[in-house]
Amino acid sequence: MPSFSRSGHETKDLFEPYRPKTPERYLIAYSDGGARGNPGPAGYGVVIKDETGKKIAELSQYLGHQTNNFAEYQGLIAALEYAIEHEYKALKLISDSELLVRQIKGIYKVKNFVLKDLHARAKELTAKLEWFSIEHVLRGKNSEADHLANEAMDKGTKPAGR
């Protein structure tokens, strides 16, 4: 479909041939990580859907005493590992962590030595996919993953026997 400039002349997207096409079959992973106290009790939550929006998996894990950014990266890695283990070749990750998204896209440098290892692992996993996309959303658009992350943190902070 052609687009038009303000003057009414047809414009052409010169970058269109270079943009990766969204594949027919792919996963969408909504990922969130958190740490109460930062650092503190940490966990991540990931909701995985297929390209039609049908929920196919929920992932979450308590991570012990960690930082928020550590937890965000663990959610990303869990989503990537799920896609690869289930033989999906394409993944779109949605996160409310602007830092994570910008570091994965190469906009921000990774300075923290712990995050450097996690970043390297995430890049190694994305290289195993044929297509990968990551985008930032506001927290309100990531509520299911946020809920799972909070449940994971709750599991790790409940006293034994309760």
N, C-alpha and C positions, 0 to 999 in steps of 0.2 A: 504494500500500500504506500503510495507516494506521500511525502509530507511537503508542506509548503511554507515558505518564509513569510514574513510580515508583508513583503512587497507583492506576494502572490506568486512568486516564482517557485517552481518545484525544486526541492533540495534533495540531495542524495547523501546517505550515510556512508562516508568513505571508509569507515572502519568495519562495516558490516561483514565483509568477507573474512575478517580476522577474529571476529567474535565467536567463541565456541558456542555451538548450537546446543540447546538443552536437549538431552536425549529423551527418547520415548519412555524409557523405564529408568527410574531413579528413586532414591530415598530422600526424604526431607527429615532432618534431625533438628529438633528444637532442644538446645542444650543450655544448661545453667549450672553454675557452681557458686558456692558460698562458704563463708567462714564466719562464725559468730565471734566477734571480737577482733578478728583479722590481724594477727593469726588467732586461731581458736578452733573449736570443733568444726570440721569442714566436711562437705559432701557435694556430690553432683547429682543432677537428674537429667535424663535425656528421654524425649518422646520421639519415637521414630514412626513416620508415616510413609506410605507409598505415594507415588506421583498423583494419585486421585484424592489424597487426603485421608485415606483409611489408615487408622492406627494399627501398627503391626508389632510394636514392642515398646516397653518402658524399661529403662536402665537407671539404676541409682546405686550409689555406694557411699558409705561413711569412710572418710579418709584420715581420721585422726586429727591431730593438731597441725593445721596447715593454714596457708593464706588463701584468700579469695581467688587470686590469680592462678594459684596451683590447682584449685578445684575446677576453675573454668577450663584449664588445659586438660584435666583428666576427663571432663565431660566430652570434649572434642575428640580425644583419643579413643574413648569408649565408643563413640558413634562411628569413627573411622574403622575401628576393629570389627564392630558389628557388621558394617557394610561389606568389608572384605571377607569375613568368615562366612557370610551368607551369600557370597558370590555376586554381589552387586558391583557394577562397574562405575556407578555414578552416585554422587552424594551432594546434596545441598544442605549446608549447615546454617542454622539461624541461631544467633546468640545475642544476648543483651550486653555482652562485654565488649565495649568499644576497643579496649586495649587488645584483647585477644584477636578480634577481627582485623585490626590494623597491623598487628604483628604478623599474622599469617599472610596478609596481603603484601607485606613488605613495606608498608607505609611508616611504621615505627620500628626502630631497632629493638632487639631483645637484649637488655643489659643485665638482668638478674641471672646469676649463674644457674640456679635451679630451673628457671623458666627456659634457659637456653637448651637444656637437655630435653625438656618437654616439647619445645618448639621443633627441635631436630627430629624427634620421634614423630610428631604430627606431620612434618614435611615428608618424612620417609613413607608414612602411610598414605598420604595423598598421592604420592608418586605411583602407588600401586593401582590407583583408580584411573579410568579413562577420562573422567570428567569430575571436577570438584568446583563447588561454588560456596562462598561464605558471605553472609550478610549480617549486618547489625540491625536490631530492632529495639524499640523501647521496651522496658521491663514489662509493661502491661500486655504486650503481644507475646510474651513468653511465660505465661502464668502456669501452664501445665508442667513445664520443666522446672520452674521455680518451686512449685509444690513438691515435686519429687526430691529436689535437692534439700528442701527443708525437712521432709520426712527422713531422708538419709542422715541429716545432722541430728534429728530427734533420736533416732535409733542409737546413735553413738553416744548420746549424752544422758540417756535414761539410766538410772541406777540399776545395778544387777538385781534380778529377781522381781522386777515390776513389769 
